[in-house]
Structure formats: C-alpha cells, structure tokens
Amino acid sequence: MEKSDERLKGIHMWHLSQHANPSTLLLSKTGNRAQIAVSNLSCCQHLERAASNMEKIGAIVLVVLSITSYVAFATDPSQLQDFALPPKTSMAHDPVAATPEDFLFQGLNIPGNTDNKVGSNVTLVSAANLPGLNTLGISVARVDFAQFGLNPPHIHPRATEVLTVIQGSLFVGFVTSNRASAANQLFSKVLNTGDVFVFPQGLIHFQLNVGKTPAVANVALSSQNPGVVTVANAVFGSTPAIPTDVLTKAFRANNNVINVLQSQFQA
C-alpha cells in the first residue's frame, strides 16, 4: 500500500507541474520523491529551452554568414598590390617594366558611329584595352546617341552602372527583378545635361534620346569586365536559335510573330 501511495503522489505531482503555477507546486510538494520528480522536470524544461535557444542562435548565425558571404563576393576582389597588369602587357611579371602607356587610353573624345539600327554606340574602356584597370574593379564608357537613338534594354551581370549626361536629354530606366507578391517595377526619369542616374547591378535598363539633337553620356561601371547582355539580341538572335515553341509560350505570341523577330536579329 505504501508503494502504491508513493506512486500516486509522484503522478499527482507530475500532473501539478503540467497544469499548476509555481506557487501551487511549492505548496503541493510533500515527500522527498515528489520534490525530486518536480526538480527533474524543471531541469528538463530548462534543457529544452536552452536547446531551443541554441537552434535559434544557430539559424541567426547562418543567415548572417550567408549575407556577409554574398557581400564579400558580389564585386571584383580587391587588389593585393599597387597594380597588376595582364601578362601580355609590357609589365609581364615585373612591375618595374610597366610604362605610362599601360595606364593610358586615348580617344574617348571621339564620337562613336551611331549609323545603325538602334542609333547608338558604346565605346567601352575596360581592362581589355586599358591594361592598368586590371584588378582595380572599374571601367568607363562613352555612349553616343543619334536623334531618337536607343541603347536597348540590357544588363551588366557583373557591374552597377552610373551614367552622367554630357549633352542632350535622355529617357532612362531600369526594371526590378521578379517579385513574389508584385509585378516588376519600372524606375524611370528624363535626364538633362549634368544629371546622374544609377542602374543597379544585374537589372535590365535602357537609355533613349528624347531630345532634338544627338546626345552623349559618360558611364562608370563597378567592374573591370562588366559584361553586357542585350535582351532582344540574346533571346531572338542566339546561335543556335531558341526553339520557337519556347518563345511562343514565353511571349504569348504565334509562330509568325516569333519568326519575324528572329529574322531581325539572326545573322
């Protein structure tokens, strides 16, 4: 009978620990075994809370690491020395052999030829034609526009672009990436001489001359090799061509429309 009573007391105390407040537990404790049962239960609860907190801390640490890793590798790496010209230049592997010409580009004052289907021309100065830019994470360009000329929608996969209007008026804009709860948003503005506009890395953007005269803009890019993907050329002028079935569904157009578009961009 004594053993049965002790078991009943233990069960009773466990039930109280689940449903009663701490003051009720304190008043209800009788006997050493009941005290030990409640004490063990309290320890288990503390351990569970600690484990839960550790899981939360671990999740926060992973988020922070993923963010910092993205920031660390989002742009060109920093140089480890004053400069590092490509091996094909006069420097080779000897910094003493570098010459001023390795850091000089001439001709950005010369207008580009805008006699083409879009009426614009981009003269890019990057590490490919100015060796001194190698490892410095920057490049520049001159963009010339004929009247109503267009620098068509394109992206720079490795660089943010900062554009300054030198002459004329430009209608410019960029479109945000896909969103789960909203449509892609267009940010646009008409720029005049002296205005500056930034296009975030990797987003589709464009510039259109809306003035009555030719326009000129200077561009700075946050990579020595920014890259460029012109949307229409890539989609309709790739080699080999993207299958018509893909494009008709993607653009919700019939075969005839797709065929006409492809004929404009394929060589």
Secondary structure as UniProt FT lines:
FT   HELIX           2..19
FT   HELIX           22..28
FT   HELIX           32..73
FT   TURN            87..88
FT   TURN            92..93
FT   HELIX           95..97
FT   HELIX           100..103
FT   TURN            108..109
FT   STRAND          120..125
FT   TURN            127..129
FT   HELIX           131..133
FT   TURN            134..136
FT   STRAND          139..145
FT   TURN            147..148
FT   STRAND          150..155
FT   TURN            157..158
FT   STRAND          161..167
FT   STRAND          170..175
FT   STRAND          186..191
FT   TURN            193..194
FT   STRAND          196..199
FT   TURN            201..202
FT   STRAND          204..209
FT   STRAND          215..221
FT   STRAND          229..230
FT   HELIX           231..236
FT   HELIX           244..251
FT   HELIX           255..265
//
